[in-house]
């Protein structure tokens, strides 16, 4: 056995990414390492020498030339192979590491390579499954239907007659990825040590990449992800996932149900199925937000080829190799950050970024707060629903490159996922805004979630100091009501829970004042109406003749009227539900206290009015 073959076997046996173990493999037997270094470092070095020369003579100040260099860099990564393609894709989500111009080019990096020899694919089936393809499949298409950096897909039919897609890994992939990750990690260590302008920890970035690529190369892990995703969304009849055939699946072979569907970007073909493309986008957006904010387990690579519209109106997700998880703390933190953004509380927003792990606790936030204002103020002026997500993230990219931000891996994947989703949606609706589509979901979570931190965030949203903002409650309920999955009874209960909670005192006082004022106006209106019908000899002259104005004031003065209208428009709102909630109101201790206070305040107002009338003050 040669040393090079020994390296190959050791690397092939690695179950998970371990930089120390990989280092031991290649430092003891450097032959293959030296050969690969020659293949990779020479073109990389020549490229950076060229960029350095351009900078020295001032060429990089020319936007078109800089863009040309960014394209060359992207093409170079494709030529260098799978690990470098994955590294480029990881960098495309890191505005804290890469300048905006390079980010834009890396975002277009296609994970597509020519297919490999089909005989090697058949050999992989035989080695991993212990049977030939003839033993497993009734028919098997030798030529692949698609190929990417990690593997290729063949179409087949099982002996049971079920159509399947069979994903087979590239031969020698784990060994090549392992070696290239070792090289890329060493380049990152050198840059970290000698190039001080890069603030982020590139070595940690490569280690995160290595961990994810090893997970992606394990097709059993992908099968587990697919089945977990299916379980989490089993109650959503609009979402489906291909069935996994475990008996024909291994670490390098994945056999799943064949799905006939249409890519979301093919609008005309979707319409031919009798399906509204906008409805498909809405399902996709809601599913993404559910993944992110409810389950904390989300699909990190939702490109057009991975989401299909089916003939029966369902949306099918494919390819679960790249998944990510978001903790409960991070999910709550993201919603809190949205609240502070909407309220333009940039000081608290900067602290949210610390809580979420974007900024170190020791970072001076004072210069970051006005920077946030510059990024968000203009966008907020036009409203969250009209905010351009790509534009805001581009501005944030510049900000993150300037200040000491370090993006948590989950956030980078979230941004990539949402930008990709918005790109798909824009192909259907040029006016689509993902933040506008997402805000109703945030609103519903804010109204329904019992998490104490979100209860506090709801209070922050509804109050400005000690002043209750009716308009914000109205906007929040209106946004929440746009959610197709909204439970009207739960939403009303959440409003009542907040009203009768310890934190709801200010809101209760606002309601007492508002209801008292309305009753008082109704009382005045009634007295005026009676007075107008009295004979002239006994009619009081201390009342203004403005009954129509009073009537309009009674109807317009209360936001309660508007809120009832909002609830009335919601699906499921009916008289039976109103009576049901009235029973709850009767039994609420705070409701009885409020009734007494309203009666007291109304009595005082009535007595004061009678005194004014007797004194000849016009009412």
C-alpha positions in Angstrom: 0.0 0.0 0.0 1.5 3.4 -1.0 1.4 6.4 1.4 -1.0 8.2 -0.9 -3.4 5.3 -0.9 -3.1 5.2 2.8 -4.1 8.8 3.1 -7.0 8.1 0.7 -8.4 5.3 2.9 -7.9 7.2 6.2 -9.7 10.3 4.8 -12.5 8.1 3.4 -13.0 6.7 6.9 -13.6 10.0 8.6 -17.2 10.0 9.9 -17.2 13.7 10.8 -15.1 16.8 10.3 -12.1 16.9 12.7 -9.4 19.4 11.7 -6.8 17.8 14.1 -7.4 14.3 12.6 -7.2 15.7 9.1 -3.9 17.5 9.9 -2.4 14.2 11.2 -3.3 12.4 8.0 -1.6 14.8 5.7 1.4 16.0 7.8 2.6 12.4 8.2 2.2 11.5 4.5 2.5 14.8 2.5 2.8 13.4 -1.0 -0.8 14.0 -2.1 -0.9 17.3 -0.2 2.1 18.6 -2.1 0.5 17.6 -5.4 -2.8 19.3 -4.6 -1.1 22.4 -3.2 0.6 22.8 -6.6 -2.8 22.5 -8.3 -4.5 25.0 -6.0 -2.0 27.5 -4.6 -0.4 28.4 -7.9 -3.6 29.7 -9.5 -4.8 31.3 -6.2 -1.4 33.1 -5.7 -1.3 34.3 -9.3 -4.9 35.7 -9.0 -4.1 37.6 -5.8 -0.8 38.9 -7.2 -2.9 40.3 -10.1 -5.4 41.9 -7.7 -2.5 43.3 -5.6 -1.0 44.9 -8.8 -4.4 46.3 -9.7 -4.7 47.9 -6.3 -1.1 49.3 -6.5 -1.8 51.0 -9.9 -5.3 52.1 -9.0 -7.3 49.9 -11.3 -9.6 48.6 -8.5 -11.1 52.1 -8.2 -12.7 51.3 -11.6 -16.1 49.5 -10.9 -16.1 47.5 -14.1 -12.6 46.2 -13.6 -13.3 45.3 -9.9 -16.4 43.4 -11.1 -14.3 41.6 -13.7 -11.9 40.5 -11.0 -14.8 39.3 -8.8 -16.1 37.2 -11.7 -12.6 35.7 -12.2 -12.5 34.8 -8.5 -15.8 33.0 -8.8 -14.8 31.1 -11.9 -11.5 30.1 -10.2 -13.4 28.6 -7.3 -15.5 26.5 -9.7 -12.3 25.2 -11.4 -10.7 24.3 -8.1 -13.5 21.9 -7.2 -16.3 21.0 -4.7 -14.6 22.3 -1.5 -13.8 25.7 -3.1 -17.3 25.9 -4.5 -18.8 25.3 -1.0 -16.3 27.8 0.5 -17.4 30.4 -2.1 -21.1 29.8 -1.3 -20.3 30.2 2.4 -18.5 33.5 1.8 -21.5 34.7 -0.3 -23.4 35.0 3.0 -20.7 36.8 4.9 -20.8 40.6 4.5 -18.6 40.9 7.5 -15.8 39.1 5.6 -16.3 39.9 1.9 -16.8 43.3 0.2 -20.3 43.9 -1.4 -19.1 43.6 -5.0 -17.5 40.2 -4.4 -20.6 39.1 -2.4 -22.8 39.8 -5.4 -20.7 37.6 -7.7 -20.4 34.8 -5.2 -24.1 34.8 -4.8 -24.4 33.7 -8.4 -22.0 30.8 -7.9 -23.7 27.7 -9.4 -23.2 24.4 -7.6 -23.3 22.5 -10.9 -20.5 20.4 -12.4 -20.4 17.8 -15.2 -21.6 14.3 -14.3 -19.1 11.5 -13.6 -18.8 8.1 -15.2 -22.0 6.1 -14.7 -20.1 2.9 -14.2 -18.6 4.5 -11.1 -22.1 5.3 -10.0 -23.2 1.7 -10.4 -20.1 0.5 -8.6 -21.0 2.8 -5.7 -24.5 1.3 -5.5 -23.0 -2.2 -5.4 -20.4 -1.3 -2.7 -22.8 0.5 -0.4 -26.0 -1.5 -0.8 -24.4 -4.9 -1.3 -26.6 -5.5 -4.4 -26.4 -4.5 -8.1 -28.7 -2.0 -9.5 -30.5 -4.8 -11.4 -31.3 -6.5 -8.1 -32.7 -3.3 -6.6 -34.4 -1.5 -9.5 -36.9 -2.7 -12.1 -35.3 -0.1 -14.4 -32.5 2.4 -13.9 -31.5 5.2 -16.2 -27.7 5.0 -16.6 -27.3 8.6 -17.7 -27.8 11.1 -14.8 -30.6 13.7 -15.1 -28.6 16.3 -13.1 -25.2 16.7 -11.4 -23.7 19.0 -8.8 -20.5 19.3 -6.8 -21.3 16.5 -4.4 -23.1 14.0 -6.6 -25.5 13.2 -9.4 -29.1 12.1 -9.7 -30.4 9.1 -11.7 -34.1 8.2 -12.3 -35.3 4.6 -11.6 -38.2 2.4 -10.7 -38.0 0.0 -7.7 -39.1 -3.6 -8.0 -42.3 -2.5 -6.1 -43.1 -0.3 -9.1 -42.4 3.0 -7.3 -40.7 5.8 -9.3 -37.6 7.1 -7.5 -34.7 9.6 -7.7 -31.4 8.1 -6.8 -28.6 10.5 -5.7 -25.2 9.0 -5.9 -22.0 10.6 -4.5 -19.0 11.5 -6.6 -16.3 8.8 -6.2 -13.4 10.0 -4.0 -15.4 13.0 -2.9 -14.7 12.7 0.9 -11.0 12.4 0.3 -10.9 15.4 -2.1 -13.1 17.5 0.2 -10.9 16.6 3.2 -7.7 17.5 1.5 -9.1 20.8 0.1 -10.5 21.8 3.5 -7.1 21.2 5.0 -5.6 23.5 2.4 -8.3 26.2 2.7 -8.0 26.1 6.5 -4.3 26.7 6.4 -4.8 29.6 4.0 -7.3 31.0 6.5 -4.8 30.6 9.4 -2.2 32.5 7.4 -4.6 35.3 6.5 -5.7 35.5 10.1 -2.1 35.7 11.3 -0.6 38.1 8.7 -3.6 40.0 7.2 -4.9 42.2 10.0 -7.7 43.9 8.0 -9.9 40.8 8.2 -11.8 41.1 11.4 -13.8 37.9 11.3 -12.4 34.5 12.4 -11.8 32.9 9.0 -10.6 29.6 10.6 -13.9 29.3 12.5 -15.7 30.0 9.3 -13.9 27.2 7.5 -14.5 24.8 10.5 -18.2 25.6 10.3 -18.1 25.0 6.5 -16.3 21.7 7.1 -18.8 20.5 9.6 -21.7 21.4 7.2 -20.1 19.8 4.1 -19.4 16.5 6.1 -23.1 16.5 7.1 -24.1 17.1 3.5 -21.9 14.3 2.3 -23.7 11.9 4.6 -26.9 10.9 2.8 -28.2 9.1 5.8 -28.1 12.4 7.6 -30.0 14.0 4.7 -32.6 11.2 4.9 -33.0 11.9 8.6 -33.4 15.6 7.8 -36.1 14.9 5.2 -38.1 12.8 7.5 -37.8 15.3 10.4 -38.9 18.1 8.1 -41.9 15.9 7.0 -42.9 15.3 10.6 -42.7 18.9 11.6 -45.0 19.9 8.7 -47.3 16.9 8.7 -50.3 19.1 9.7 -49.7 21.5 6.8 -51.6 20.0 4.0 -50.0 22.4 1.5 -46.4 21.1 2.1 -45.0 17.7 1.1 -41.7 16.0 1.2 -40.5 13.0 -0.9 -40.7 9.6 0.8 -37.3 8.1 1.7 -36.6 4.4 0.9 -34.3 3.4 3.7 -33.5 -0.1 2.4 -32.0 1.5 -0.7 -30.2 4.4 1.1 -26.6 4.6 2.5 -24.0 7.3 3.3 -23.3 7.6 -0.5 -26.6 6.6 -2.0 -30.0 8.2 -1.4 -33.1 6.8 -2.8 -36.3 8.9 -2.6 -39.7 9.2 -4.1 -39.7 10.7 -7.6 -41.6 14.0 -7.7 -43.2 15.4 -10.8 -43.5 19.1 -10.3 -42.8 22.5 -11.7 -40.1 25.0 -10.5 -41.6 28.0 -8.9 -39.9 30.3 -11.4 -41.8 28.7 -14.4 -44.9 30.8 -14.1 -46.6 29.8 -17.3 -46.2 26.1 -16.6 -47.7 26.6 -13.1 -50.7 28.5 -14.5 -51.2 25.6 -17.0 -51.7 23.4 -13.9 -54.6 25.7 -12.9 -52.6 27.0 -9.9 -52.1 30.6 -8.9 -48.3 31.3 -8.7 -48.9 33.9 -6.0 -50.6 31.4 -3.8 -47.6 29.1 -4.2 -45.3 32.0 -3.1 -47.5 32.7 -0.1 -47.3 29.0 1.0 -43.5 29.1 0.6 -43.1 32.3 2.6 -45.3 31.1 5.4 -43.5 27.7 5.4 -40.1 29.4 5.6 -41.3 31.6 8.5 -42.7 28.6 10.3 -39.4 26.8 9.8 -37.5 29.8 11.2 -39.7 31.0 14.0 -41.7 28.0 15.2 -39.8 24.8 14.5 -36.2 26.3 14.5 -35.3 23.8 11.8 -35.1 25.3 8.4 -34.2 24.5 4.8 -31.0 26.6 4.1 -30.9 26.1 0.3 -34.4 26.9 -1.1 -33.2 27.6 -4.7 -35.8 27.2 -7.6 -34.8 23.6 -8.2 -35.5 22.6 -4.6 -39.1 23.8 -4.4 -41.7 22.4 -6.8 -45.3 23.3 -7.4 -47.4 20.1 -7.7 -50.5 19.5 -9.7 -52.7 19.2 -6.6 -51.6 22.7 -5.3 -49.1 21.5 -2.8 -45.5 22.7 -2.5 -42.8 20.1 -2.4 -39.4 20.6 -0.8 -36.4 18.7 -2.1 -32.7 18.3 -1.1 -32.3 18.3 2.7 -28.5 18.2 2.8 -28.1 21.7 4.0 -30.3 22.4 7.0 -29.8 24.6 10.0 -31.3 25.0 13.5 -32.2 28.2 15.4 -32.5 28.1 19.2 -35.6 29.3 21.1 -33.5 32.2 22.4 -32.4 33.2 18.9 -36.0 33.0 17.5 -37.3 35.2 20.3 -34.4 37.5 19.8 -35.2 37.9 16.1 -38.8 38.8 16.9 -37.7 41.3 19.5 -35.3 42.9 17.0 -38.2 43.3 14.6 -40.2 45.1 17.3 -37.3 47.5 18.0 -36.8 48.1 14.3 -40.5 48.9 13.7 -40.4 51.2 16.8 -37.2 52.8 15.5 -35.6 52.0 18.8 -32.1 51.7 17.4 -30.4 51.7 20.8 -32.2 48.6 21.8 -31.7 47.1 18.3 -28.0 47.4 18.7 -28.3 45.5 22.0 -30.4 42.9 20.3 -27.4 42.3 17.9 -25.2 41.7 20.9 -27.8 39.2 22.4 -28.0 37.4 19.0 -24.2 37.0 18.8 -23.5 39.5 16.0 -21.5 41.8 18.2 -19.2 41.1 21.1 -20.3 42.3 24.5 -17.3 44.6 24.8 -18.0 46.4 21.4 -18.7 50.2 21.8 -22.3 50.5 20.4 -22.4 54.3 20.3 -21.1 54.7 16.7 -23.3 51.7 15.6 -26.6 53.3 16.7 -26.5 56.2 14.3 -25.2 53.8 11.6 -28.4 51.8 12.1 -30.5 55.0 11.8 -28.8 55.8 8.4 -29.5 52.3 7.1 -33.1 51.9 8.3 -34.7 55.3 8.6 -35.5 55.8 4.9 -36.7 52.2 4.5 -39.0 52.6 7.6 -40.4 55.8 6.3 -42.1 53.9 3.4 -43.3 51.2 5.8 -42.2 47.7 6.6 -44.6 46.1 4.1 -42.9 48.1 1.3 -39.3 47.7 2.5 -36.9 46.2 0.0 -35.2 43.3 1.7 -32.3 43.0 -0.7 -31.6 46.8 -0.5 -31.6 46.7 3.3 -29.3 43.7 3.4 -26.9 45.3 1.0 -26.8 48.4 3.2 -26.3 46.1 6.2 -23.5 44.3 4.4 -21.6 47.6 4.1 -22.2 48.3 7.7 -21.1 44.8 8.8 -17.9 45.1 6.8 -17.1 48.5 8.4 -17.9 47.6 12.1 -16.7 44.5 14.1 -19.7 42.3 13.3 -19.3 38.5 13.3 -22.2 36.7 11.7 -23.5 33.6 13.5 -23.7 30.7 11.0 -27.5 30.4 11.4 -28.0 34.0 10.5 -25.9 33.8 7.3 -28.0 30.8 6.2 -31.3 32.6 7.1 -30.3 35.6 5.0 -29.3 33.4 2.1 -32.6 31.5 2.4 -34.7 34.6 2.5 -32.9 36.4 -0.4 -33.3 33.2 -2.5 -36.9 33.0 -1.6 -37.5 36.7 -2.4 -35.7 36.1 -5.8 -38.1 33.3 -6.6 -41.1 35.4 -5.6 -39.9 38.4 -7.7 -40.0 36.2 -10.8 -43.7 35.7 -10.1 -44.6 39.2 -8.8 -42.1 42.1 -9.6 -43.6 44.1 -6.7 -43.1 41.3 -4.1 -41.6 42.4 -0.7 -40.6 39.6 1.6 -40.7 41.8 4.7 -44.2 42.8 3.8 -45.1 39.2 3.4 -43.3 38.2 6.6 -44.6 40.9 8.9 -48.1 39.4 9.4 -46.4 36.3 10.6 -44.3 38.2 13.0 -47.4 40.0 14.2 -49.3 36.8 14.8 -46.4 35.3 16.8 -46.1 38.5 18.8 -49.9 38.4 19.6 -50.1 34.6 20.2 -46.8 33.5 21.7 -46.9 33.1 25.6 -43.1 33.6 25.8 -42.5 36.2 28.6 -39.9 38.0 26.5 -42.4 38.4 23.7 -45.1 39.5 26.1 -42.6 42.3 27.1 -42.0 43.0 23.4 -45.7 43.3 22.8 -45.9 45.9 25.5 -43.0 47.8 24.0 -44.8 47.7 20.6 -48.0 49.0 22.0 -46.7 51.7 24.3 -44.5 54.7 23.9 -43.5 55.6 27.4 -46.8 55.6 29.3 -48.8 56.5 26.2 -50.8 53.6 24.6 -50.6 53.6 20.8 -54.0 52.5 19.5 -52.8 52.8 15.9 -50.0 50.2 16.6 -52.5 47.7 18.1 -54.7 48.3 15.1 -51.8 47.8 12.7 -50.6 44.7 14.6 -54.1 43.1 14.5 -54.6 44.0 10.9 -51.2 42.4 10.0 -51.9 39.3 12.1 -55.3 38.9 10.5 -53.7 38.6 7.1 -52.3 35.2 8.2 -54.2 32.4 6.6 -53.5 30.2 9.6 -54.7 32.7 12.1 -56.9 31.4 14.9 -59.4 34.2 15.6 -60.4 32.9 19.0 -56.7 32.5 20.1 -56.0 36.0 18.8 -58.9 37.5 20.8 -57.8 35.5 23.9 -54.2 36.9 23.6 -55.6 40.5 23.4 -57.7 39.8 26.5 -54.8 38.0 28.3 -52.7 41.1 27.8 -55.5 43.5 28.8 -56.1 41.6 32.1 -52.4 40.9 32.9 -50.3 42.9 35.4 -48.6 44.6 32.4 -52.0 45.7 31.0 -52.7 48.4 33.6 -51.9 51.3 31.2 -54.1 49.7 28.5 -56.9 49.2 31.0 -56.7 52.9 32.0 -56.8 53.9 28.3 -59.9 51.8 27.8 -61.6 53.2 30.9 -60.9 56.7 29.7 -62.1 55.9 26.2 -65.2 54.0 27.2 -66.2 56.7 29.8 -65.7 59.4 27.1 -67.9 57.5 24.7 -70.7 56.8 27.2 -70.5 60.5 28.2 -70.9 61.6 24.6 -73.8 59.2 24.1 -75.4 60.6 27.2 -74.9 64.2 25.9 -76.2 63.2 22.5 -79.3 61.7 24.1 -80.0 64.8 26.3 -79.6 67.1 23.3 -82.0 64.9 21.3 -84.6 65.0 24.0 -84.1 68.7 24.5 -84.6 69.4 20.8 -88.0 67.6 21.0 -89.3 69.6 24.0 -91.6 72.6 23.4 -89.7 75.9 22.8 -91.1 77.3 26.1 -89.2 74.8 28.2 -86.3 73.9 25.9 -82.9 74.7 27.3 -80.8 77.1 25.2 -77.5 75.9 26.8 -77.0 73.1 24.2 -75.3 73.5 20.8 -77.4 72.4 17.8 -74.8 70.0 16.5 -76.4 66.5 16.8 -74.8 65.2 13.5 -71.4 66.3 14.7 -71.9 64.6 18.0 -73.1 61.4 16.3 -70.0 61.3 14.1 -67.8 62.0 17.1 -69.3 59.0 18.9 -68.5 56.7 16.0 -65.1 58.1 15.2 -63.6 58.7 18.6 -63.0 55.1 19.4 -60.4 52.8 17.9 -62.5 50.1 19.6 -64.9 50.5 16.7 -62.1 49.9 14.2 -60.7 46.9 16.1 -64.2 45.3 16.1 -64.3 45.9 12.4 -60.9 44.2 12.0 -62.1 41.2 14.0 -65.4 41.1 12.1 -63.5 40.8 8.7 -61.6 37.8 10.0 -62.7 34.3 9.0 -64.4 32.6 12.0 -65.5 35.8 13.7 -69.3 35.5 14.6 -71.9 36.4 17.2 -71.4 33.1 19.0 -67.7 33.9 19.6 -68.6 37.4 20.9 -71.0 35.9 23.5 -68.4 33.3 24.4 -65.9 36.1 25.1 -68.5 38.2 27.0 -68.9 35.3 29.5 -65.1 35.5 30.0 -65.3 39.3 30.5 -68.0 38.9 33.2 -65.8 36.5 35.2 -62.6 38.6 34.9 -61.8 40.4 38.3 -60.1 43.3 36.4 -63.3 43.7 34.2 -65.4 44.2 37.3 -62.9 46.7 38.6 -62.9 48.5 35.3 -66.8 48.6 35.3 -66.8 50.3 38.7 -64.2 52.8 37.6 -66.1 53.6 34.4 -69.3 54.1 36.4 -67.5 56.4 38.9 -65.9 58.5 36.1 -69.2 58.7 34.2 -71.1 59.8 37.3 -68.5 62.5 38.0 -68.7 63.7 34.4 -72.5 63.7 34.5 -72.6 65.7 37.8 -70.1 68.2 36.4 -72.2 68.6 33.2 -75.4 69.2 35.2 -73.6 71.9 37.2 -72.3 73.5 34.0 -75.8 73.4 32.4 -77.4 74.9 35.6 -74.7 77.6 35.5 -75.6 78.4 31.9 -72.4 77.0 30.2 -73.2 75.9 26.7 -72.7 72.2 26.0 
